[in-house]
C-alpha cells in the first residue's frame, strides 16, 4: 500500500469553492486594496514547499498566480525556479521551508521581477 501523501491535504484545502480557497481570495483582495490605497505596486511569488513531491501541487500554485494577477499583482509561480531540487534546497529533511540556497535563487528572481517594474 502506498504511503499517503502529505501534499494531498494541501491540494484539497485549496480546491475552488473550499474555505481555504476563499481565504486565499479574500486575503489577496485585502492586500490589493491596501496597496492600491497607498499606490504601492503588488508583487506575489507563489512558493512551493521544499519537498520531493512539490510538483504535485503545481495546479494550486498556478491558480494562486492567476488569481493574484486578476487582482493587479505581478505574480510568479516559483516552482520551476529550483530545477526540481526542492528537497535538496529545503532547510532540512524535516523542514520543508526554503534554505539558504533557495533564498539565493529567490533573490535573483525577485530582482528580475522588480527590475521590470509593475
N, C-alpha and C positions, 0 to 999 in steps of 0.2 A: 504494500500500500504506500502511495506517495505521501510524503510529509506535507502537511498543509502549508500553504504559502502565507507568509506574514504580510505580503503585499495585497492579497485579495481583499481584506477588510478596508484597506485604503482606497481601492478602486470602488468597492461597493458604497462607501460613505460619501463618495463624490459623484455618484450617478445623477444624471439630470433628474430634477424633481425631489431629490433627497434633502433632508435637513442640512447635511454637510455642504451640498452644492449651493443651497440657499444662503448659507452663511458666507461662502466664498463670494457669491454675487453681491450680497449686502455689504460685505467688507470692502470690496473693490469700489462699490458705489460711494460709500462714505469717504474712502481715501481720495477718490476722484473729485468729489465735491470740495473736500478740504483743500486740495491742491489748486483747484480751479479758483476758489475764493481768494487765494494768495498768489495766483499767477505763477505757480510752481509747475514745471514740467513733470510728467508722471512716467516713471520707468518701473518695469517689473521683470525680474528674471525668475522664471519658474525652475525651481531646483529639484533635482531628484534626491531620493535617499541614496546614500552611497553604499549600495549592496549589490551583489552579483546579479540580482534579478530586477534591477532598476528599470530596465526597458519594458517590464510588464505593465507599468502604468504610464506609458507614453501617451495614450489617449487622454488620460486625465490632465497631464501637463499641457498637451496641445489645446484642450478645451479651456483651460485657465488662460492661456495666451490669447485665444480668440476672444474670450470674454473681456479680458483686460484691454485689448485693442479696441473693442466696441465701446469702451468707456474712455477712450482717448489716451491710453497708455502706449508708450513704446515698450513692446513686450517681446521676450525671447525665451524659448524653451532651451535650457542649458544641457539637456540630456546628452546631446551629441558632442558637446564640447570636451568630453573626457575620454574619447576614444574607446568607450566600452569598459574602461578600467575603474568603474565606480568603486568596487570593493577595495581595490588597491589604494585608492585616494581617500578612503574613509579615515576618520580619527583612529579607529581600531576595528578589529573583527567584531567587537561588541558594541561599537558606537558608530551608527551609520551617518553621522554628521560629516561634512567635508573637512578633511585635514589640511595641512599647510600647502601641499601640492595642489589640491583642488582650489584653495583660495587664490593661489598664484594664477591659475588658469582663469578663474572667475574675474580677477582683477584686470587681466588683459581683455576679456570680453566686455566688461563694463566700460573700460577705457574706450574701446571701439564704439560702443553704443553712445556714450556721452560725446565723443568727438564728432559724430554725425549730427547730433542735435535732434530735438523732437520733430 
